[in-house]
C-alpha cells in the first residue's frame, strides 16, 4: 500500500521533471522472480525505473542515500524508504555478500530485484565492466536476468548536481537472459564472470554506450588521484 501511495504522490513531479517513457515492459514477467540489470548514470535511476515498472521492484541503494542531511538527500531517502529500496552499507568487508543474500531472499520469495552490474554510477556516461554479483544472483536463484538501459537520467541529475533539471528519460527493457547452459554447473568464478559479461553486453546493445573494460570504481579512484596530484 505504501509503495503504491508513494508512486501516486510522487508521480506528477516525476512526470513533470523527467517525462519518462518505457519500451519493452512486456519482457518483465507479470509474476515470479526476475532480476532487472541496469546501467547506472544517476541516483534517480533507482527512482524512475521502479516508478515506470508495473510491479514493485527493489534496488540496493547505498546507505548514504538514506542518511544524508541535505534537502536533496532527505527527499531521495524518503522516496527510497517508502518504496522499500534496500539500504546497503558498502564499507564493511561482508557488505556486498550481505546485499546479495538479501536480494536472493527476495527473489526466492518471487519478487523483482534490480541491480547495477557496474556497482557504482558511471563517472562519465560510459558503460564499465560489471561486477560479478549479478552472475552470482542469476546462478543461485535461477531467475531470468532482464537487461535495462536508462537513457537521459544523467542529464536530469548528474553526479554532483543538487537540484534535478527538466529532461527526457527513456527506459529500454530487453529480452530476458536465462543462462540455461550454466544450470548444471557450479556457480564458480568463471561462470559468474561469463554471466556478468553477457549481461553487460546486452545492456550495451540497448544503451549504445561506449564500453570501458575496467571497473568504474577503479576509474573513479584514478580520476581522484589525478585531481589530487594536480592540486
C-alpha atoms as an extended CHARMM CRD file, in Angstrom:
* protein
*
       231  EXT
         1         1  UNK       CA              0.0000000000        0.0000000000        0.0000000000  PROA      1               0.0000000000
         2         2  UNK       CA              2.7610000000        2.4400000000        0.9640000000  PROA      2               0.0000000000
         3         3  UNK       CA              4.6370000000        1.5650000000       -2.2360000000  PROA      3               0.0000000000
         4         4  UNK       CA              1.6330000000        2.3920000000       -4.4270000000  PROA      4               0.0000000000
         5         5  UNK       CA              0.8150000000        5.5270000000       -2.4650000000  PROA      5               0.0000000000
         6         6  UNK       CA              4.3550000000        6.8620000000       -2.7990000000  PROA      6               0.0000000000
         7         7  UNK       CA              4.1850000000        6.4360000000       -6.5720000000  PROA      7               0.0000000000
         8         8  UNK       CA              0.8540000000        8.2460000000       -6.7280000000  PROA      8               0.0000000000
         9         9  UNK       CA              2.1120000000       11.1200000000       -4.5940000000  PROA      9               0.0000000000
        10        10  UNK       CA              5.4590000000       11.4940000000       -6.3630000000  PROA      10              0.0000000000
        11        11  UNK       CA              4.1400000000       10.6810000000       -9.8300000000  PROA      11              0.0000000000
        12        12  UNK       CA              3.1580000000       14.1770000000      -11.0180000000  PROA      12              0.0000000000
        13        13  UNK       CA              6.5500000000       15.6440000000      -10.0870000000  PROA      13              0.0000000000
        14        14  UNK       CA              8.4500000000       12.7260000000      -11.6390000000  PROA      14              0.0000000000
        15        15  UNK       CA              6.4910000000       13.0580000000      -14.8740000000  PROA      15              0.0000000000
        16        16  UNK       CA              6.9730000000       16.8260000000      -14.9740000000  PROA      16              0.0000000000
        17        17  UNK       CA             10.7420000000       16.6480000000      -14.4850000000  PROA      17              0.0000000000
        18        18  UNK       CA             11.6410000000       13.5330000000      -16.4500000000  PROA      18              0.0000000000
        19        19  UNK       CA              8.8150000000       12.9210000000      -18.9480000000  PROA      19              0.0000000000
        20        20  UNK       CA              9.6650000000        9.2020000000      -18.6460000000  PROA      20              0.0000000000
        21        21  UNK       CA              8.8970000000        6.6720000000      -21.3530000000  PROA      21              0.0000000000
        22        22  UNK       CA              9.4650000000        2.9190000000      -21.2220000000  PROA      22              0.0000000000
        23        23  UNK       CA              9.7290000000        0.4240000000      -24.0690000000  PROA      23              0.0000000000
        24        24  UNK       CA              9.9090000000       -3.3590000000      -23.7910000000  PROA      24              0.0000000000
        25        25  UNK       CA              7.9990000000       -3.5190000000      -20.4980000000  PROA      25              0.0000000000
        26        26  UNK       CA              6.3340000000       -6.6910000000      -21.7940000000  PROA      26              0.0000000000
        27        27  UNK       CA              9.6370000000       -8.5040000000      -21.1720000000  PROA      27              0.0000000000
        28        28  UNK       CA              9.1450000000       -8.1290000000      -17.4130000000  PROA      28              0.0000000000
        29        29  UNK       CA              7.0950000000      -11.0980000000      -16.1350000000  PROA      29              0.0000000000
        30        30  UNK       CA              3.7550000000      -10.3310000000      -14.5130000000  PROA      30              0.0000000000
        31        31  UNK       CA              4.6090000000      -12.6890000000      -11.6550000000  PROA      31              0.0000000000
        32        32  UNK       CA              7.5670000000      -14.6110000000      -10.3240000000  PROA      32              0.0000000000
        33        33  UNK       CA             11.1890000000      -13.6970000000       -9.6780000000  PROA      33              0.0000000000
        34        34  UNK       CA             13.3450000000      -11.7470000000      -12.1090000000  PROA      34              0.0000000000
        35        35  UNK       CA             16.4870000000       -9.6340000000      -11.9610000000  PROA      35              0.0000000000
        36        36  UNK       CA             16.4620000000       -6.2180000000      -13.6180000000  PROA      36              0.0000000000
        37        37  UNK       CA             20.0780000000       -5.4190000000      -14.5330000000  PROA      37              0.0000000000
        38        38  UNK       CA             20.5530000000       -1.7790000000      -15.4780000000  PROA      38              0.0000000000
        39        39  UNK       CA             23.2770000000        0.6630000000      -16.3750000000  PROA      39              0.0000000000
        40        40  UNK       CA             23.7540000000        3.3690000000      -13.7550000000  PROA      40              0.0000000000
        41        41  UNK       CA             24.0760000000        7.0250000000      -14.6900000000  PROA      41              0.0000000000
        42        42  UNK       CA             22.3680000000        8.8820000000      -11.8300000000  PROA      42              0.0000000000
        43        43  UNK       CA             20.8570000000        8.4780000000       -8.3730000000  PROA      43              0.0000000000
        44        44  UNK       CA             17.4380000000        8.9670000000       -9.9860000000  PROA      44              0.0000000000
        45        45  UNK       CA             17.8300000000        5.6430000000      -11.8330000000  PROA      45              0.0000000000
        46        46  UNK       CA             16.6440000000        3.9980000000       -8.6020000000  PROA      46              0.0000000000
        47        47  UNK       CA             13.5890000000        6.2650000000       -8.6190000000  PROA      47              0.0000000000
        48        48  UNK       CA             12.4690000000        6.2600000000      -12.2340000000  PROA      48              0.0000000000
        49        49  UNK       CA             12.9130000000        2.5730000000      -13.0090000000  PROA      49              0.0000000000
        50        50  UNK       CA             10.7490000000        1.3690000000      -10.0860000000  PROA      50              0.0000000000
        51        51  UNK       CA              8.2630000000        4.1270000000      -10.8990000000  PROA      51              0.0000000000
        52        52  UNK       CA              7.8610000000        3.0010000000      -14.5090000000  PROA      52              0.0000000000
        53        53  UNK       CA              7.6370000000       -0.7440000000      -13.8050000000  PROA      53              0.0000000000
        54        54  UNK       CA              4.1460000000       -2.0260000000      -13.0190000000  PROA      54              0.0000000000
        55        55  UNK       CA              5.3200000000       -4.4740000000      -10.3390000000  PROA      55              0.0000000000
        56        56  UNK       CA              7.1840000000       -3.4200000000       -7.2030000000  PROA      56              0.0000000000
        57        57  UNK       CA             10.9240000000       -3.6750000000       -7.7130000000  PROA      57              0.0000000000
        58        58  UNK       CA             13.6260000000       -3.3810000000       -5.0670000000  PROA      58              0.0000000000
        59        59  UNK       CA             17.0660000000       -1.9240000000       -5.7070000000  PROA      59              0.0000000000
        60        60  UNK       CA             20.0720000000       -1.9610000000       -3.4200000000  PROA      60              0.0000000000
        61        61  UNK       CA             20.9480000000        1.6780000000       -2.7420000000  PROA      61              0.0000000000
        62        62  UNK       CA             23.9560000000        2.8700000000       -0.7840000000  PROA      62              0.0000000000
        63        63  UNK       CA             23.1270000000        3.7990000000        2.7940000000  PROA      63              0.0000000000
        64        64  UNK       CA             24.2580000000        7.4020000000        2.2740000000  PROA      64              0.0000000000
        65        65  UNK       CA             21.1060000000        7.9900000000        0.2240000000  PROA      65              0.0000000000
        66        66  UNK       CA             19.0390000000        7.1260000000        3.3040000000  PROA      66              0.0000000000
        67        67  UNK       CA             21.0380000000        9.0550000000        5.8870000000  PROA      67              0.0000000000
        68        68  UNK       CA             22.0690000000       12.2550000000        4.0620000000  PROA      68              0.0000000000
        69        69  UNK       CA             21.0520000000       15.5270000000        5.6930000000  PROA      69              0.0000000000
        70        70  UNK       CA             20.7510000000       17.8370000000        2.6870000000  PROA      70              0.0000000000
        71        71  UNK       CA             17.3070000000       18.6010000000        1.3020000000  PROA      71              0.0000000000
        72        72  UNK       CA             18.0530000000       16.5680000000       -1.8260000000  PROA      72              0.0000000000
        73        73  UNK       CA             19.2230000000       13.5590000000        0.2190000000  PROA      73              0.0000000000
        74        74  UNK       CA             16.2120000000       13.7580000000        2.5120000000  PROA      74              0.0000000000
        75        75  UNK       CA             13.7750000000       13.7760000000       -0.3980000000  PROA      75              0.0000000000
        76        76  UNK       CA             15.5480000000       10.9220000000       -2.1670000000  PROA      76              0.0000000000
        77        77  UNK       CA             15.8540000000        8.9510000000        1.0730000000  PROA      77              0.0000000000
        78        78  UNK       CA             12.1690000000        9.3760000000        1.8760000000  PROA      78              0.0000000000
        79        79  UNK       CA             11.1770000000        8.0580000000       -1.5410000000  PROA      79              0.0000000000
        80        80  UNK       CA             13.6030000000        5.1320000000       -1.3910000000  PROA      80              0.0000000000
        81        81  UNK       CA             12.3190000000        4.1450000000        2.0480000000  PROA      81              0.0000000000
        82        82  UNK       CA              8.6740000000        4.4200000000        1.0190000000  PROA      82              0.0000000000
        83        83  UNK       CA              9.2530000000        2.1770000000       -1.9970000000  PROA      83              0.0000000000
        84        84  UNK       CA             11.1340000000       -0.4030000000        0.1120000000  PROA      84              0.0000000000
        85        85  UNK       CA             14.5200000000        0.0170000000       -1.5390000000  PROA      85              0.0000000000
        86        86  UNK       CA             17.3360000000       -1.8570000000        0.1910000000  PROA      86              0.0000000000
        87        87  UNK       CA             19.8030000000        0.2290000000        2.2070000000  PROA      87              0.0000000000
        88        88  UNK       CA             23.3240000000       -1.1280000000        1.7250000000  PROA      88              0.0000000000
        89        89  UNK       CA             26.4000000000       -0.2570000000        3.7650000000  PROA      89              0.0000000000
        90        90  UNK       CA             29.2880000000       -0.6010000000        1.2970000000  PROA      90              0.0000000000
        91        91  UNK       CA             32.0300000000       -0.0480000000        3.8930000000  PROA      91              0.0000000000
        92        92  UNK       CA             32.0300000000       -3.4370000000        5.6240000000  PROA      92              0.0000000000
        93        93  UNK       CA             34.0200000000       -6.4210000000        4.4170000000  PROA      93              0.0000000000
        94        94  UNK       CA             30.8500000000       -8.5190000000        4.0340000000  PROA      94              0.0000000000
        95        95  UNK       CA             28.6530000000       -5.7120000000        2.7350000000  PROA      95              0.0000000000
        96        96  UNK       CA             28.4780000000       -6.9720000000       -0.8540000000  PROA      96              0.0000000000
        97        97  UNK       CA             27.7390000000      -10.5760000000        0.1510000000  PROA      97              0.0000000000
        98        98  UNK       CA             25.1160000000       -9.4700000000        2.6860000000  PROA      98              0.0000000000
        99        99  UNK       CA             23.3830000000       -7.4640000000       -0.0510000000  PROA      99              0.0000000000
       100       100  UNK       CA             23.4210000000      -10.4230000000       -2.4410000000  PROA      100             0.0000000000
       101       101  UNK       CA             21.9660000000      -12.7600000000        0.1720000000  PROA      101             0.0000000000
       102       102  UNK       CA             19.1970000000      -10.2500000000        0.9640000000  PROA      102             0.0000000000
       103       103  UNK       CA             18.5000000000       -9.9600000000       -2.7690000000  PROA      103             0.0000000000
       104       104  UNK       CA             18.4480000000      -13.7530000000       -3.1460000000  PROA      104             0.0000000000
       105       105  UNK       CA             15.8230000000      -13.9760000000       -0.3860000000  PROA      105             0.0000000000
       106       106  UNK       CA             13.6170000000      -11.5240000000       -2.2620000000  PROA      106             0.0000000000
       107       107  UNK       CA             13.9770000000      -13.4870000000       -5.4970000000  PROA      107             0.0000000000
       108       108  UNK       CA             13.1860000000      -16.7430000000       -3.7030000000  PROA      108             0.0000000000
       109       109  UNK       CA             10.0160000000      -15.0270000000       -2.4630000000  PROA      109             0.0000000000
       110       110  UNK       CA              9.0130000000      -14.3460000000       -6.0850000000  PROA      110             0.0000000000
       111       111  UNK       CA              9.9010000000      -10.6490000000       -6.1730000000  PROA      111             0.0000000000
       112       112  UNK       CA             11.6520000000       -8.3840000000       -8.6700000000  PROA      112             0.0000000000
       113       113  UNK       CA             15.1370000000       -7.2270000000       -7.7530000000  PROA      113             0.0000000000
       114       114  UNK       CA             17.1110000000       -4.5160000000       -9.5190000000  PROA      114             0.0000000000
       115       115  UNK       CA             20.8930000000       -4.4210000000       -9.6660000000  PROA      115             0.0000000000
       116       116  UNK       CA             23.5670000000       -2.2600000000      -11.2780000000  PROA      116             0.0000000000
       117       117  UNK       CA             26.2470000000       -4.6160000000      -12.5770000000  PROA      117             0.0000000000
       118       118  UNK       CA             28.7930000000       -1.7700000000      -12.7030000000  PROA      118             0.0000000000
       119       119  UNK       CA             28.5000000000       -1.4680000000       -8.9190000000  PROA      119             0.0000000000
       120       120  UNK       CA             28.5150000000        2.3320000000       -8.9220000000  PROA      120             0.0000000000
       121       121  UNK       CA             27.4490000000        5.2330000000      -11.0970000000  PROA      121             0.0000000000
       122       122  UNK       CA             29.3400000000        5.8190000000      -14.3060000000  PROA      122             0.0000000000
       123       123  UNK       CA             31.6420000000        8.8350000000      -13.8480000000  PROA      123             0.0000000000
       124       124  UNK       CA             31.3750000000        9.9080000000      -17.4840000000  PROA      124             0.0000000000
       125       125  UNK       CA             28.3610000000        8.2900000000      -19.1360000000  PROA      125             0.0000000000
       126       126  UNK       CA             30.2620000000        5.2860000000      -20.4620000000  PROA      126             0.0000000000
       127       127  UNK       CA             29.4680000000        1.6690000000      -19.5500000000  PROA      127             0.0000000000
       128       128  UNK       CA             32.0310000000       -0.0430000000      -17.3300000000  PROA      128             0.0000000000
       129       129  UNK       CA             32.9840000000       -3.6480000000      -16.5840000000  PROA      129             0.0000000000
       130       130  UNK       CA             30.4350000000       -5.4990000000      -14.5000000000  PROA      130             0.0000000000
       131       131  UNK       CA             30.9670000000       -6.8000000000      -11.0010000000  PROA      131             0.0000000000
       132       132  UNK       CA             30.0560000000      -10.4780000000      -10.7450000000  PROA      132             0.0000000000
       133       133  UNK       CA             27.2800000000      -10.0510000000       -8.1760000000  PROA      133             0.0000000000
       134       134  UNK       CA             24.6690000000      -10.2140000000      -10.9290000000  PROA      134             0.0000000000
       135       135  UNK       CA             26.1850000000      -13.5210000000      -12.0560000000  PROA      135             0.0000000000
       136       136  UNK       CA             26.0670000000      -14.8590000000       -8.5000000000  PROA      136             0.0000000000
       137       137  UNK       CA             22.4130000000      -13.8760000000       -8.1760000000  PROA      137             0.0000000000
       138       138  UNK       CA             21.4030000000      -15.3430000000      -11.5250000000  PROA      138             0.0000000000
       139       139  UNK       CA             23.1260000000      -18.6650000000      -10.9090000000  PROA      139             0.0000000000
       140       140  UNK       CA             21.9420000000      -19.0940000000       -7.3190000000  PROA      140             0.0000000000
       141       141  UNK       CA             18.3560000000      -18.0000000000       -7.9200000000  PROA      141             0.0000000000
       142       142  UNK       CA             17.7170000000      -19.4120000000      -11.3870000000  PROA      142             0.0000000000
       143       143  UNK       CA             15.7580000000      -16.2200000000      -12.0890000000  PROA      143             0.0000000000
       144       144  UNK       CA             15.9400000000      -14.6290000000      -15.5450000000  PROA      144             0.0000000000
       145       145  UNK       CA             18.0660000000      -11.5250000000      -15.9310000000  PROA      145             0.0000000000
       146       146  UNK       CA             16.3690000000       -8.7160000000      -17.8230000000  PROA      146             0.0000000000
       147       147  UNK       CA             18.7740000000       -6.1080000000      -19.2300000000  PROA      147             0.0000000000
       148       148  UNK       CA             17.7120000000       -2.4770000000      -18.9130000000  PROA      148             0.0000000000
       149       149  UNK       CA             19.1200000000        0.7350000000      -20.3680000000  PROA      149             0.0000000000
       150       150  UNK       CA             18.4580000000        4.0470000000      -18.6470000000  PROA      150             0.0000000000
       151       151  UNK       CA             18.8640000000        6.9760000000      -21.0440000000  PROA      151             0.0000000000
       152       152  UNK       CA             18.7930000000       10.6440000000      -20.0250000000  PROA      152             0.0000000000
       153       153  UNK       CA             18.9090000000       10.3480000000      -16.2330000000  PROA      153             0.0000000000
       154       154  UNK       CA             22.4390000000       11.7710000000      -16.1930000000  PROA      154             0.0000000000
       155       155  UNK       CA             21.1100000000       14.9510000000      -17.7920000000  PROA      155             0.0000000000
       156       156  UNK       CA             18.4110000000       15.3530000000      -15.1460000000  PROA      156             0.0000000000
       157       157  UNK       CA             20.7200000000       14.7560000000      -12.1800000000  PROA      157             0.0000000000
       158       158  UNK       CA             24.3810000000       14.0860000000      -12.9700000000  PROA      158             0.0000000000
       159       159  UNK       CA             26.7780000000       13.3070000000      -10.1010000000  PROA      159             0.0000000000
       160       160  UNK       CA             27.2370000000       16.4520000000       -8.0090000000  PROA      160             0.0000000000
       161       161  UNK       CA             24.0020000000       18.0760000000       -9.1610000000  PROA      161             0.0000000000
       162       162  UNK       CA             21.8890000000       19.2260000000       -6.2180000000  PROA      162             0.0000000000
       163       163  UNK       CA             18.6010000000       20.0160000000       -7.9320000000  PROA      163             0.0000000000
       164       164  UNK       CA             17.0930000000       17.9960000000      -10.7970000000  PROA      164             0.0000000000
       165       165  UNK       CA             16.6360000000       19.8000000000      -14.0810000000  PROA      165             0.0000000000
       166       166  UNK       CA             13.9660000000       19.0270000000      -16.6600000000  PROA      166             0.0000000000
       167       167  UNK       CA             14.7550000000       16.4700000000      -19.3150000000  PROA      167             0.0000000000
       168       168  UNK       CA             13.5580000000       13.3550000000      -21.0790000000  PROA      168             0.0000000000
       169       169  UNK       CA             14.1240000000        9.8600000000      -19.6890000000  PROA      169             0.0000000000
       170       170  UNK       CA             13.8450000000        6.7420000000      -21.8080000000  PROA      170             0.0000000000
       171       171  UNK       CA             13.9190000000        3.2490000000      -20.2980000000  PROA      171             0.0000000000
       172       172  UNK       CA             14.6170000000        0.3720000000      -22.6820000000  PROA      172             0.0000000000
       173       173  UNK       CA             13.9070000000       -3.1500000000      -21.4440000000  PROA      173             0.0000000000
       174       174  UNK       CA             15.4870000000       -6.0580000000      -23.2870000000  PROA      174             0.0000000000
       175       175  UNK       CA             14.5930000000       -9.7110000000      -23.6280000000  PROA      175             0.0000000000
       176       176  UNK       CA             15.2440000000      -11.9930000000      -20.6230000000  PROA      176             0.0000000000
       177       177  UNK       CA             18.5100000000      -13.9000000000      -20.3640000000  PROA      177             0.0000000000
       178       178  UNK       CA             18.1210000000      -17.3470000000      -18.7890000000  PROA      178             0.0000000000
       179       179  UNK       CA             21.6250000000      -18.9130000000      -18.8770000000  PROA      179             0.0000000000
       180       180  UNK       CA             20.3480000000      -22.4540000000      -19.2590000000  PROA      180             0.0000000000
       181       181  UNK       CA             23.8470000000      -23.6190000000      -20.2580000000  PROA      181             0.0000000000
       182       182  UNK       CA             25.0570000000      -23.0000000000      -16.7000000000  PROA      182             0.0000000000
       183       183  UNK       CA             22.2410000000      -24.7710000000      -14.8450000000  PROA      183             0.0000000000
       184       184  UNK       CA             24.2360000000      -27.9740000000      -14.2010000000  PROA      184             0.0000000000
       185       185  UNK       CA             27.4840000000      -26.1850000000      -13.4070000000  PROA      185             0.0000000000
       186       186  UNK       CA             28.7930000000      -24.7900000000      -10.1100000000  PROA      186             0.0000000000
       187       187  UNK       CA             28.4340000000      -21.0510000000       -9.5670000000  PROA      187             0.0000000000
       188       188  UNK       CA             32.1910000000      -20.6070000000       -9.7110000000  PROA      188             0.0000000000
       189       189  UNK       CA             34.2170000000      -17.5540000000      -10.6290000000  PROA      189             0.0000000000
       190       190  UNK       CA             34.3650000000      -18.4820000000      -14.3190000000  PROA      190             0.0000000000
       191       191  UNK       CA             30.6220000000      -18.9920000000      -14.5640000000  PROA      191             0.0000000000
       192       192  UNK       CA             29.8490000000      -15.7930000000      -12.6450000000  PROA      192             0.0000000000
       193       193  UNK       CA             32.1390000000      -13.8060000000      -14.9200000000  PROA      193             0.0000000000
       194       194  UNK       CA             30.6510000000      -15.2980000000      -18.0950000000  PROA      194             0.0000000000
       195       195  UNK       CA             27.0970000000      -14.4800000000      -16.9750000000  PROA      195             0.0000000000
       196       196  UNK       CA             28.0740000000      -10.9620000000      -15.9110000000  PROA      196             0.0000000000
       197       197  UNK       CA             29.8380000000      -10.2030000000      -19.1860000000  PROA      197             0.0000000000
       198       198  UNK       CA             26.8420000000      -11.4000000000      -21.1880000000  PROA      198             0.0000000000
       199       199  UNK       CA             24.5120000000       -9.1960000000      -19.1300000000  PROA      199             0.0000000000
       200       200  UNK       CA             26.7140000000       -6.1200000000      -19.6200000000  PROA      200             0.0000000000
       201       201  UNK       CA             26.9260000000       -6.7960000000      -23.3500000000  PROA      201             0.0000000000
       202       202  UNK       CA             23.1200000000       -6.9290000000      -23.5150000000  PROA      202             0.0000000000
       203       203  UNK       CA             22.8760000000       -3.6130000000      -21.6430000000  PROA      203             0.0000000000
       204       204  UNK       CA             25.4000000000       -2.0450000000      -24.0120000000  PROA      204             0.0000000000
       205       205  UNK       CA             23.3820000000       -3.1020000000      -27.0540000000  PROA      205             0.0000000000
       206       206  UNK       CA             20.3090000000       -1.4170000000      -25.5840000000  PROA      206             0.0000000000
       207       207  UNK       CA             22.0090000000        1.7720000000      -24.3520000000  PROA      207             0.0000000000
       208       208  UNK       CA             24.5290000000        2.3340000000      -27.1330000000  PROA      208             0.0000000000
       209       209  UNK       CA             27.0920000000        3.4330000000      -24.5550000000  PROA      209             0.0000000000
       210       210  UNK       CA             30.8090000000        3.1600000000      -25.1690000000  PROA      210             0.0000000000
       211       211  UNK       CA             32.1300000000        0.1800000000      -23.2010000000  PROA      211             0.0000000000
       212       212  UNK       CA             35.1890000000        0.5120000000      -20.9610000000  PROA      212             0.0000000000
       213       213  UNK       CA             36.7800000000       -2.8070000000      -19.8520000000  PROA      213             0.0000000000
       214       214  UNK       CA             37.7260000000       -1.5980000000      -16.3590000000  PROA      214             0.0000000000
       215       215  UNK       CA             35.7010000000       -1.1930000000      -13.1700000000  PROA      215             0.0000000000
       216       216  UNK       CA             34.0140000000        2.1860000000      -12.7270000000  PROA      216             0.0000000000
       217       217  UNK       CA             35.2260000000        2.3590000000       -9.1250000000  PROA      217             0.0000000000
       218       218  UNK       CA             38.8460000000        1.9260000000      -10.2670000000  PROA      218             0.0000000000
       219       219  UNK       CA             38.4370000000        4.6800000000      -12.8450000000  PROA      219             0.0000000000
       220       220  UNK       CA             36.9600000000        6.9790000000      -10.1960000000  PROA      220             0.0000000000
       221       221  UNK       CA             39.9940000000        6.3290000000       -7.9960000000  PROA      221             0.0000000000
       222       222  UNK       CA             42.2960000000        7.2150000000      -10.8870000000  PROA      222             0.0000000000
       223       223  UNK       CA             40.3960000000       10.4510000000      -11.5120000000  PROA      223             0.0000000000
       224       224  UNK       CA             40.5650000000       11.3680000000       -7.8310000000  PROA      224             0.0000000000
       225       225  UNK       CA             44.3000000000       10.6490000000       -7.7000000000  PROA      225             0.0000000000
       226       226  UNK       CA             44.9450000000       12.7380000000      -10.8090000000  PROA      226             0.0000000000
       227       227  UNK       CA             42.9140000000       15.6160000000       -9.3700000000  PROA      227             0.0000000000
       228       228  UNK       CA             44.7960000000       15.4430000000       -6.0840000000  PROA      228             0.0000000000
       229       229  UNK       CA             48.1460000000       15.4010000000       -7.8780000000  PROA      229             0.0000000000
       230       230  UNK       CA             47.1810000000       18.4340000000       -9.9420000000  PROA      230             0.0000000000
       231       231  UNK       CA             46.0550000000       20.5000000000       -6.9380000000  PROA      231             0.0000000000
